[in-house]
Amino acid sequence: MEPVAQLLYQYRAPSGSHLQPVESSKPITSSGYELCPGLIHLVQENVFSGSSSENPYSRLNDFEETCSCLHIKGMADETLR
């Protein structure tokens, strides 16, 4: 049996509506909020490059710790993440 040839686009990352994050059951009741530029810089500074020496779980843990520093009145922590 001969192997089936695949086109290059078939190797790309999957996409579609089924990959969207689950909608939060906790609505945002805040009328507005402001993200501190320092927090944005902190998140941007800790980028995951995908190299074999990096642990993706450690990066996710760091990101969750950073997000836990931010509390917005009227928004659940789970919604913020």
C-alpha positions as CSV (number, residue, x, y, z in Angstrom):
1,M,0.0,0.0,0.0
2,E,1.4,3.4,-1.0
3,P,1.5,6.3,1.5
4,V,-1.1,9.0,0.9
5,A,0.5,12.3,0.0
6,Q,-0.7,15.3,2.0
7,L,-0.7,18.9,0.9
8,L,1.4,21.4,2.9
9,Y,-1.6,23.2,4.2
10,Q,-2.8,20.0,5.9
11,Y,0.1,20.2,8.3
12,R,-0.9,23.7,9.7
13,A,-2.4,24.3,13.1
14,P,-6.1,23.4,13.4
15,S,-8.6,26.2,13.3
16,G,-12.3,26.5,13.7
17,S,-15.1,27.5,16.0
18,H,-14.7,24.3,18.1
19,L,-11.3,25.6,19.3
20,Q,-12.7,28.8,20.8
21,P,-12.4,29.2,24.6
22,V,-15.4,28.2,26.6
23,E,-17.6,31.1,27.4
24,S,-17.4,32.2,31.0
25,S,-20.4,31.4,33.2
26,K,-19.5,34.5,35.3
27,P,-20.4,37.7,33.4
28,I,-18.3,40.8,33.6
29,T,-20.2,43.4,35.6
30,S,-17.5,46.0,35.7
31,S,-18.3,49.2,33.8
32,G,-14.7,49.7,32.9
33,Y,-11.1,49.0,33.8
34,E,-7.6,50.0,32.9
35,L,-4.6,47.6,32.5
36,C,-1.4,49.0,33.9
37,P,1.3,49.4,31.2
38,G,3.8,47.8,33.7
39,L,1.7,44.6,33.9
40,I,1.4,44.5,30.1
41,H,5.2,44.8,29.9
42,L,5.7,42.1,32.5
43,V,3.6,39.6,30.4
44,Q,5.3,40.6,27.1
45,E,8.7,40.2,28.7
46,N,8.1,36.5,29.6
47,V,7.6,35.1,26.1
48,F,7.6,31.3,25.4
49,S,9.8,30.6,22.4
50,G,9.0,26.9,22.1
51,S,12.6,25.7,22.4
52,S,13.3,22.3,23.7
53,S,15.0,23.7,26.8
54,E,11.8,25.5,28.0
55,N,9.1,24.0,30.0
56,P,5.7,25.1,28.8
57,Y,4.0,24.2,32.0
58,S,6.4,26.4,33.9
59,R,5.6,29.3,31.6
60,L,1.9,28.8,32.1
61,N,2.4,28.7,35.8
62,D,4.3,32.0,35.6
63,F,1.6,33.5,33.5
64,E,-1.1,32.5,36.0
65,E,0.9,33.9,38.8
66,T,1.2,37.2,37.0
67,C,-2.5,37.3,36.3
68,S,-3.3,36.6,39.9
69,C,-1.7,40.0,40.7
70,L,-4.5,41.8,38.8
71,H,-7.9,42.0,40.3
72,I,-10.7,43.9,38.6
73,K,-13.8,44.7,40.6
74,G,-16.8,43.0,38.9
75,M,-14.8,40.4,37.1
76,A,-14.1,36.8,38.3
77,D,-10.5,35.7,38.3
78,E,-11.3,32.8,36.0
79,T,-12.8,35.2,33.5
80,L,-9.6,37.4,33.6
81,R,-7.4,34.4,32.9
